[in-house]
Amino acid sequence: MASVLASCKLQMLDNYGVVEGKEVTKTHTYSKIRTAAADSELYALATAINTLTAPTCDSVRAVRVSELASD
């Protein structure tokens, strides 16, 4: 069985603090990321985005989707 990397997305979990006694977090997804991007490049992109946004970024995820095909 072979797999081909089909797409890559960057997800950032932003923390908006406590509102009315509950912690408010939101996930922002950036799609159409180059599939050949290295983890260090994705983290650098997330760091650059984080400097432009107001909330604090709690975590960064790289979501890679592969298509499976029989040989």
N, CA, C and O atoms as a GROMACS GRO file, in nm:
protein
  284
    1MET      N    1   0.085  -0.117   0.000
    1MET     CA    2   0.000   0.000   0.000
    1MET      C    3   0.090   0.124   0.000
    1MET      O    4   0.187   0.132   0.075
    2ALA      N    5   0.055   0.219  -0.085
    2ALA     CA    6   0.132   0.343  -0.096
    2ALA      C    7   0.047   0.460  -0.047
    2ALA      O    8  -0.076   0.459  -0.056
    3SER      N    9   0.115   0.560   0.004
    3SER     CA   10   0.044   0.680   0.047
    3SER      C   11   0.108   0.802  -0.017
    3SER      O   12   0.230   0.810  -0.034
    4VAL      N   13   0.023   0.897  -0.054
    4VAL     CA   14   0.068   1.020  -0.116
    4VAL      C   15   0.015   1.136  -0.032
    4VAL      O   16  -0.104   1.142  -0.003
    5LEU      N   17   0.103   1.227   0.006
    5LEU     CA   18   0.063   1.341   0.086
    5LEU      C   19  -0.026   1.432   0.000
    5LEU      O   20   0.019   1.484  -0.102
    6ALA      N   21  -0.152   1.450   0.042
    6ALA     CA   22  -0.249   1.524  -0.038
    6ALA      C   23  -0.258   1.671   0.003
    6ALA      O   24  -0.269   1.758  -0.083
    7SER      N   25  -0.255   1.699   0.133
    7SER     CA   26  -0.269   1.838   0.177
    7SER      C   27  -0.206   1.857   0.314
    7SER      O   28  -0.179   1.761   0.386
    8CYS      N   29  -0.183   1.983   0.347
    8CYS     CA   30  -0.126   2.019   0.476
    8CYS      C   31  -0.197   2.142   0.527
    8CYS      O   32  -0.221   2.237   0.451
    9LYS      N   33  -0.231   2.142   0.655
    9LYS     CA   34  -0.298   2.256   0.719
    9LYS      C   35  -0.224   2.290   0.847
    9LYS      O   36  -0.164   2.203   0.911
   10LEU      N   37  -0.228   2.416   0.883
   10LEU     CA   38  -0.169   2.464   1.007
   10LEU      C   39  -0.283   2.503   1.100
   10LEU      O   40  -0.368   2.584   1.062
   11GLN      N   41  -0.287   2.447   1.221
   11GLN     CA   42  -0.389   2.481   1.319
   11GLN      C   43  -0.323   2.545   1.439
   11GLN      O   44  -0.223   2.496   1.491
   12MET      N   45  -0.382   2.657   1.483
   12MET     CA   46  -0.332   2.727   1.601
   12MET      C   47  -0.444   2.740   1.702
   12MET      O   48  -0.552   2.788   1.669
   13LEU      N   49  -0.418   2.697   1.824
   13LEU     CA   50  -0.516   2.707   1.932
   13LEU      C   51  -0.486   2.834   2.009
   13LEU      O   52  -0.383   2.846   2.074
   14ASP      N   53  -0.578   2.931   2.000
   14ASP     CA   54  -0.560   3.061   2.065
   14ASP      C   55  -0.640   3.067   2.194
   14ASP      O   56  -0.754   3.021   2.200
   15ASN      N   57  -0.579   3.125   2.297
   15ASN     CA   58  -0.643   3.138   2.428
   15ASN      C   59  -0.687   3.282   2.447
   15ASN      O   60  -0.605   3.374   2.447
   16TYR      N   61  -0.817   3.301   2.462
   16TYR     CA   62  -0.873   3.435   2.480
   16TYR      C   63  -0.893   3.470   2.627
   16TYR      O   64  -0.948   3.575   2.658
   17GLY      N   65  -0.850   3.384   2.718
   17GLY     CA   66  -0.861   3.410   2.861
   17GLY      C   67  -0.992   3.358   2.918
   17GLY      O   68  -1.063   3.280   2.855
   18VAL      N   69  -1.023   3.403   3.039
   18VAL     CA   70  -1.142   3.359   3.109
   18VAL      C   71  -1.253   3.462   3.090
   18VAL      O   72  -1.236   3.580   3.119
   19VAL      N   73  -1.367   3.414   3.039
   19VAL     CA   74  -1.484   3.499   3.019
   19VAL      C   75  -1.601   3.436   3.093
   19VAL      O   76  -1.639   3.322   3.065
   20GLU      N   77  -1.657   3.509   3.186
   20GLU     CA   78  -1.770   3.462   3.267
   20GLU      C   79  -1.739   3.327   3.333
   20GLU      O   80  -1.825   3.239   3.340
   21GLY      N   81  -1.618   3.314   3.382
   21GLY     CA   82  -1.578   3.195   3.455
   21GLY      C   83  -1.536   3.077   3.370
   21GLY      O   84  -1.503   2.972   3.425
   22LYS      N   85  -1.538   3.090   3.237
   22LYS     CA   86  -1.498   2.980   3.149
   22LYS      C   87  -1.381   3.025   3.062
   22LYS      O   88  -1.375   3.138   3.014
   23GLU      N   89  -1.288   2.932   3.043
   23GLU     CA   90  -1.174   2.961   2.956
   23GLU      C   91  -1.220   2.954   2.811
   23GLU      O   92  -1.281   2.855   2.769
   24VAL      N   93  -1.191   3.058   2.734
   24VAL     CA   94  -1.233   3.066   2.595
   24VAL      C   95  -1.112   3.040   2.505
   24VAL      O   96  -1.013   3.114   2.509
   25THR      N   97  -1.122   2.936   2.424
   25THR     CA   98  -1.017   2.904   2.327
   25THR      C   99  -1.082   2.887   2.190
   25THR      O  100  -1.198   2.845   2.179
   26LYS      N  101  -1.008   2.920   2.086
   26LYS     CA  102  -1.055   2.904   1.950
   26LYS      C  103  -0.942   2.847   1.865
   26LYS      O  104  -0.825   2.881   1.883
   27THR      N  105  -0.980   2.760   1.774
   27THR     CA  106  -0.883   2.703   1.682
   27THR      C  107  -0.895   2.773   1.547
   27THR      O  108  -1.004   2.782   1.491
   28HIS      N  109  -0.784   2.821   1.497
   28HIS     CA  110  -0.779   2.884   1.365
   28HIS      C  111  -0.700   2.792   1.273
   28HIS      O  112  -0.590   2.748   1.306
   29THR      N  113  -0.758   2.764   1.156
   29THR     CA  114  -0.696   2.673   1.060
   29THR      C  115  -0.655   2.750   0.935
   29THR      O  116  -0.734   2.825   0.878
   30TYR      N  117  -0.533   2.730   0.895
   30TYR     CA  118  -0.480   2.791   0.774
   30TYR      C  119  -0.452   2.677   0.676
   30TYR      O  120  -0.367   2.592   0.701
   31SER      N  121  -0.524   2.677   0.563
   31SER     CA  122  -0.508   2.568   0.467
   31SER      C  123  -0.423   2.612   0.348
   31SER      O  124  -0.372   2.723   0.342
   32LYS      N  125  -0.411   2.521   0.257
   32LYS     CA  126  -0.331   2.540   0.136
   32LYS      C  127  -0.185   2.567   0.169
   32LYS      O  128  -0.119   2.649   0.105
   33ILE      N  129  -0.135   2.498   0.270
   33ILE     CA  130   0.007   2.506   0.306
   33ILE      C  131   0.083   2.410   0.215
   33ILE      O  132   0.035   2.301   0.184
   34ARG      N  133   0.200   2.449   0.175
   34ARG     CA  134   0.283   2.365   0.088
   34ARG      C  135   0.307   2.230   0.156
   34ARG      O  136   0.350   2.225   0.271
   35THR      N  137   0.279   2.120   0.085
   35THR     CA  138   0.290   1.987   0.145
   35THR      C  139   0.433   1.950   0.180
   35THR      O  140   0.455   1.867   0.268
   36ALA      N  141   0.530   2.010   0.114
   36ALA     CA  142   0.670   1.978   0.141
   36ALA      C  143   0.728   2.062   0.255
   36ALA      O  144   0.847   2.051   0.284
   37ALA      N  145   0.646   2.144   0.318
   37ALA     CA  146   0.696   2.231   0.426
   37ALA      C  147   0.745   2.148   0.544
   37ALA      O  148   0.678   2.054   0.588
   38ALA      N  149   0.861   2.183   0.595
   38ALA     CA  150   0.918   2.114   0.711
   38ALA      C  151   0.851   2.164   0.839
   38ALA      O  152   0.790   2.271   0.840
   39ASP      N  153   0.862   2.086   0.945
   39ASP     CA  154   0.803   2.124   1.072
   39ASP      C  155   0.858   2.258   1.122
   39ASP      O  156   0.783   2.339   1.177
   40SER      N  157   0.986   2.282   1.101
   40SER     CA  158   1.046   2.408   1.146
   40SER      C  159   0.988   2.527   1.068
   40SER      O  160   0.971   2.635   1.124
   41GLU      N  161   0.959   2.508   0.940
   41GLU     CA  162   0.898   2.614   0.860
   41GLU      C  163   0.756   2.644   0.907
   41GLU      O  164   0.715   2.760   0.913
   42LEU      N  165   0.681   2.538   0.940
   42LEU     CA  166   0.544   2.556   0.989
   42LEU      C  167   0.544   2.629   1.124
   42LEU      O  168   0.459   2.714   1.148
   43TYR      N  169   0.638   2.595   1.209
   43TYR     CA  170   0.646   2.661   1.339
   43TYR      C  171   0.686   2.808   1.323
   43TYR      O  172   0.635   2.894   1.394
   44ALA      N  173   0.776   2.836   1.230
   44ALA     CA  174   0.816   2.975   1.204
   44ALA      C  175   0.696   3.054   1.150
   44ALA      O  176   0.679   3.170   1.187
   45LEU      N  177   0.615   2.994   1.066
   45LEU     CA  178   0.495   3.058   1.015
   45LEU      C  179   0.397   3.086   1.129
   45LEU      O  180   0.340   3.195   1.136
   46ALA      N  181   0.378   2.990   1.218
   46ALA     CA  182   0.289   3.008   1.332
   46ALA      C  183   0.339   3.119   1.424
   46ALA      O  184   0.259   3.196   1.477
   47THR      N  185   0.469   3.127   1.443
   47THR     CA  186   0.527   3.232   1.525
   47THR      C  187   0.503   3.369   1.463
   47THR      O  188   0.472   3.465   1.533
   48ALA      N  189   0.517   3.379   1.331
   48ALA     CA  190   0.493   3.505   1.262
   48ALA      C  191   0.347   3.546   1.271
   48ALA      O  192   0.317   3.663   1.294
   49ILE      N  193   0.256   3.452   1.254
   49ILE     CA  194   0.113   3.481   1.265
   49ILE      C  195   0.081   3.524   1.408
   49ILE      O  196   0.002   3.616   1.429
   50ASN      N  197   0.140   3.458   1.506
   50ASN     CA  198   0.113   3.488   1.646
   50ASN      C  199   0.154   3.630   1.683
   50ASN      O  200   0.090   3.692   1.769
   51THR      N  201   0.258   3.683   1.622
   51THR     CA  202   0.300   3.820   1.652
   51THR      C  203   0.201   3.923   1.598
   51THR      O  204   0.199   4.036   1.645
   52LEU      N  205   0.118   3.883   1.501
   52LEU     CA  206   0.021   3.974   1.441
   52LEU      C  207  -0.116   3.968   1.508
   52LEU      O  208  -0.199   4.057   1.488
   53THR      N  209  -0.141   3.866   1.586
   53THR     CA  210  -0.273   3.847   1.646
   53THR      C  211  -0.270   3.882   1.795
   53THR      O  212  -0.165   3.878   1.859
   54ALA      N  213  -0.388   3.916   1.848
   54ALA     CA  214  -0.397   3.959   1.988
   54ALA      C  215  -0.395   3.845   2.090
   54ALA      O  216  -0.323   3.857   2.189
   55PRO      N  217  -0.470   3.736   2.071
   55PRO     CA  218  -0.471   3.634   2.176
   55PRO      C  219  -0.339   3.557   2.182
   55PRO      O  220  -0.259   3.560   2.089
   56THR      N  221  -0.320   3.488   2.292
   56THR     CA  222  -0.201   3.406   2.311
   56THR      C  223  -0.221   3.270   2.246
   56THR      O  224  -0.325   3.206   2.265
   57CYS      N  225  -0.124   3.225   2.171
   57CYS     CA  226  -0.130   3.095   2.106
   57CYS      C  227  -0.086   2.988   2.206
   57CYS      O  228   0.025   2.994   2.258
   58ASP      N  229  -0.173   2.890   2.231
   58ASP     CA  230  -0.140   2.782   2.325
   58ASP      C  231  -0.071   2.665   2.258
   58ASP      O  232   0.020   2.605   2.317
   59SER      N  233  -0.112   2.631   2.136
   59SER     CA  234  -0.048   2.518   2.069
   59SER      C  235  -0.055   2.534   1.917
   59SER      O  236  -0.138   2.607   1.864
   60VAL      N  237   0.034   2.463   1.850
   60VAL     CA  238   0.042   2.465   1.704
   60VAL      C  239   0.038   2.320   1.656
   60VAL      O  240   0.107   2.234   1.709
   61ARG      N  241  -0.046   2.295   1.554
   61ARG     CA  242  -0.057   2.160   1.498
   61ARG      C  243  -0.036   2.165   1.348
   61ARG      O  244  -0.081   2.258   1.281
   62ALA      N  245   0.031   2.064   1.296
   62ALA     CA  246   0.041   2.044   1.153
   62ALA      C  247  -0.047   1.924   1.120
   62ALA      O  248  -0.025   1.813   1.169
   63VAL      N  249  -0.148   1.947   1.036
   63VAL     CA  250  -0.240   1.840   0.997
   63VAL      C  251  -0.207   1.801   0.854
   63VAL      O  252  -0.225   1.879   0.761
   64ARG      N  253  -0.158   1.681   0.839
   64ARG     CA  254  -0.122   1.631   0.706
   64ARG      C  255  -0.216   1.518   0.668
   64ARG      O  256  -0.237   1.425   0.745
   65VAL      N  257  -0.273   1.528   0.547
   65VAL     CA  258  -0.368   1.430   0.498
   65VAL      C  259  -0.302   1.353   0.385
   65VAL      O  260  -0.252   1.411   0.289
   66SER      N  261  -0.304   1.220   0.398
   66SER     CA  262  -0.245   1.134   0.294
   66SER      C  263  -0.355   1.052   0.228
   66SER      O  264  -0.450   1.009   0.293
   67GLU      N  265  -0.340   1.032   0.100
   67GLU     CA  266  -0.430   0.945   0.025
   67GLU      C  267  -0.365   0.809   0.012
   67GLU      O  268  -0.248   0.798  -0.026
   68LEU      N  269  -0.440   0.705   0.042
   68LEU     CA  270  -0.389   0.568   0.033
   68LEU      C  271  -0.432   0.505  -0.099
   68LEU      O  272  -0.544   0.525  -0.145
   69ALA      N  273  -0.342   0.430  -0.158
   69ALA     CA  274  -0.371   0.360  -0.282
   69ALA      C  275  -0.304   0.224  -0.280
   69ALA      O  276  -0.196   0.208  -0.223
   70SER      N  277  -0.369   0.128  -0.340
   70SER     CA  278  -0.307  -0.004  -0.348
   70SER      C  279  -0.201  -0.004  -0.457
   70SER      O  280  -0.212   0.070  -0.555
   71ASP      N  281  -0.100  -0.085  -0.440
   71ASP     CA  282   0.011  -0.089  -0.536
   71ASP      C  283  -0.027  -0.153  -0.665
   71ASP      O  284   0.056  -0.164  -0.755
   0.00000   0.00000   0.00000
